[in-house]
Amino acid sequence: PVSLLHYRTGDCNVPQKYPDHPQLGIWVNKQRKEYKLYQDGEKTSMTLERIQKLESAGFQWAKRKGAEAWEAKFEELVKYRKDYGDCLVPTKYAENEALGRWVSTQRAQYKLWEEGKKRACTLTKDRVKRLNNLGFVWRLQS
């Protein structure tokens, strides 16, 4: 879209509440939501053609910070598994409290995922698959 290209100040990260053009921020957020549905195989208005056009304009599907933070924590979990043989990071893990909270958050997000509330969670099919491949335990036994 012309507005997105005119916004470009080195990136396409239009804030959701962009005062100069409020509708553009809302539209950008909608594209990200539709892309997530597309990735999850859900009903969406997103098409491969639109994905390619947006990517050619430099569009980023996830806010970099969120995607990078998830990847960083996933790598910490990979290291934990290598060191301890499982992915059962305690919620209050003294050596890395943030990792313990992240693991707990993934379980909560997965519960939303299972309940069909995929729009309300940050998990994608790819993330679930990667965690499953690592031997992630979604439900802890009491």
C-alpha positions in Angstrom: 0.0 0.0 0.0 1.1 3.5 -0.8 0.7 4.7 2.8 3.0 2.0 4.1 5.6 2.8 1.6 5.3 6.5 2.4 5.6 5.8 6.2 9.0 4.1 5.6 11.6 5.6 7.7 14.0 2.7 7.4 11.4 0.2 8.4 7.7 -0.7 8.2 7.1 -0.9 11.9 4.2 1.5 12.0 2.9 1.9 15.6 -0.6 0.6 16.1 -1.6 4.0 17.4 0.2 6.1 14.8 -1.1 9.7 15.2 -0.3 10.9 11.7 -2.4 8.1 10.1 -4.3 6.0 12.7 -5.9 3.7 10.1 -2.4 2.7 8.8 -1.4 1.5 12.3 -4.6 -0.5 12.6 -4.1 -1.9 9.1 -0.5 -3.0 9.8 -1.6 -4.8 13.0 -4.4 -6.6 11.1 -1.9 -7.8 8.5 0.2 -9.4 11.3 -2.9 -11.1 12.8 -4.0 -12.4 9.3 -0.4 -13.7 8.7 -0.5 -15.6 12.0 -3.8 -17.2 11.0 -2.3 -18.0 7.6 0.7 -19.7 9.2 -1.6 -21.7 11.5 -3.7 -22.9 8.5 -6.8 -21.0 9.8 -9.3 -19.1 7.7 -7.8 -15.8 6.7 -7.9 -13.1 4.1 -4.1 -13.3 3.8 -2.7 -14.6 0.5 0.7 -15.7 -0.7 0.7 -12.8 -3.1 0.0 -10.3 -0.4 2.7 -11.9 1.8 5.2 -11.5 -1.0 4.3 -7.9 -1.7 4.5 -6.9 1.9 7.9 -8.7 2.3 9.2 -7.0 -0.8 8.4 -3.7 0.9 10.4 -4.7 4.0 7.4 -5.6 6.1 8.2 -7.5 9.3 5.6 -10.0 10.5 6.5 -10.0 14.2 7.8 -7.1 16.1 11.5 -7.9 16.1 11.8 -7.7 19.9 9.1 -10.3 20.5 10.4 -12.8 17.9 14.0 -12.4 19.0 13.1 -12.7 22.7 11.2 -15.9 22.0 14.2 -17.3 20.0 16.6 -16.4 22.7 14.5 -18.1 25.4 14.1 -21.2 23.2 17.9 -21.4 22.8 18.2 -21.1 26.6 15.7 -24.0 26.9 17.8 -26.0 24.4 20.9 -25.5 26.6 18.9 -26.4 29.8 17.8 -29.7 28.1 21.4 -30.4 27.1 22.5 -29.8 30.7 19.6 -31.6 32.5 18.2 -34.0 30.0 14.6 -32.6 30.1 12.7 -29.3 29.6 11.2 -29.3 33.1 12.5 -25.9 34.1 11.1 -25.0 37.5 9.0 -21.8 37.5 11.3 -20.3 40.1 14.5 -21.6 38.6 17.2 -19.8 40.7 19.9 -19.9 38.0 17.6 -18.3 35.4 14.3 -17.0 36.7 13.3 -15.5 33.3 13.6 -18.9 31.7 11.3 -20.5 34.3 8.7 -17.8 33.8 9.0 -18.2 30.0 8.4 -22.0 30.2 5.4 -21.4 32.4 4.1 -18.8 29.9 4.5 -21.3 27.0 2.3 -23.8 28.9 -0.4 -21.1 29.5 -0.2 -20.0 25.9 -0.6 -23.7 24.8 -3.7 -23.9 26.9 -5.2 -21.0 25.0 -4.1 -22.7 21.7 -5.9 -25.9 22.6 -9.0 -24.0 23.6 -9.1 -22.5 20.1 -8.1 -19.1 21.3 -5.2 -18.9 18.9 -5.7 -15.2 18.3 -5.1 -14.5 22.0 -1.8 -16.4 22.1 1.7 -16.0 20.7 2.3 -19.6 19.8 2.4 -20.7 16.2 2.3 -24.2 14.7 6.1 -23.8 14.1 6.8 -22.9 17.8 4.6 -25.8 19.1 6.4 -28.2 16.7 9.8 -27.0 17.8 9.0 -27.3 21.5 7.5 -30.7 20.9 10.6 -31.8 19.0 12.6 -30.7 22.1 10.5 -32.9 24.4 8.6 -30.0 26.0 6.0 -31.1 28.6 2.9 -29.1 28.2 1.1 -30.4 31.3 2.8 -31.1 34.6 1.5 -33.9 36.7 0.4 -32.8 40.1 
